[in-house]
Amino acid sequence: MSPGPSPLEQPPAPGTSVPELVVAGILAVFGLWSLAKWLRTDFQTDSWRERILYALHVTSRVGLWFGFAGFFFGLAVVDEPGRLTWYILLLLGLAGLQFVTAVALSQGGRGDHPGPVR
């Protein structure tokens, strides 16, 4: 007669996948590291427009790490991962916002530059 499972051993929850949880944990650590890095970065500007653009840029940049972590966590715990397809739109929105703010910040203040040199 074989002994039964130990009461301390619990079967994994249905739908829980360890690799996705590991990836989610790693991405969350990268998100925390990115947040700490950007909080230490000083951005000097006189324009409110550039301050808002910078805040949106940093928020979307850090948010992407946490967004990807959340996506992998969702893949690990949700029974039907196909229901997470809407989440891809959130990630694309954050990536798009990061891109647009990076381009806008690289342009600088429009009043500072007279235009292209001919």
N, C-alpha and C positions, 0 to 999 in steps of 0.2 A: 504494500500500500504506500503510495507516494504522499508525502506531506503536502498540504495545501499551501497556497501562497501566503507569505508572511503578511500580517495586517499592516505592516509599514509600507509594503509595496502596493502602490496604486497604479492601475493601468492608466495610460495617457488618456486625456480627454479626447472624445471623438473629434476628428478634424484637426487636431493639434499636430503640427509638424515642427520638429526640432530645428531643421536647417533654416526654415523661414524665421523662426524666433531668434536664432543666432544672428542672421543677417539684419533683422530688425534692431536687435540690440547694438550691433556694430554701427549701423546708420544713426541710431539715436546718440551714441557716443560721439560720432562725427558732428552731429547737430549741436551737442553741448560744446564741443571744442570750437566749432565755428562761431557759436554765440559768444563764447568767452573772447575769442580773437577779435570779433567785430565790436564788442563792447570796449575793448582796450584801444581801438583805433580812433584817433581824433580827426575829425573832419572840419576844417575851418572854412567858413564861407560867410559872406555878408547877405546872401540872397535867401529868402524864405523858400523860394522855388527849389533851389538846390538842396536845402535842408530836407524838404519833404521828399524830393526825389531820392536822396541818399537814404533816408529812413525806409522808404518803400523798397529800395534796392537791397538793403541789408535784411529787411524782414523777409522778402521773398527768397533771398539766398539761404538764410538759415531755415526758413520754412520748408524749402525743398528737401533738406536733410531729414527733417521731422516728417515731412509728407511721405518720403520714400520709406522711412521706418514704419510709419503707420500702414502703408500699403502692404509691406511684407508681414507685419503683425496681423493685418486683416486676412491675408492669404493663409496664415497659420491657424487662425481660430474660426474662420467662417466656414460653414459647411458647403456652401455653394459659392466658390470664388468668382463665378461668372457674374454675380450680382455686384461686384466691385468695379465694373467697367466705368461707372460714372466717376470714380476716384481718379482715373487717368486724366479726366478733364480738369480736375483741380490741380494736378501736377503740371499739366500743360499751361494752365493759367498762371501758376507761379513762375514757371520758366519763361513764359512770355513777358510777364511783368518785370522779371529780372533783366531780360534782354532790352526791353524798351527803356527802362530806367538807366541802364548802362549806356545806351546810345545817347540818351538825353543828357546824362552827366558828362559824357565825353565831348559834347558840343559846347559846353561852357555857357556863360552868359551871352546872350545874343547882342546885348548892348556893348559888350567889350570888343567885339570884332567888327570892323567896318565892312567886311565881306571878302570875297576872294580877290586875290591880287591878279591883275590882268597885265 
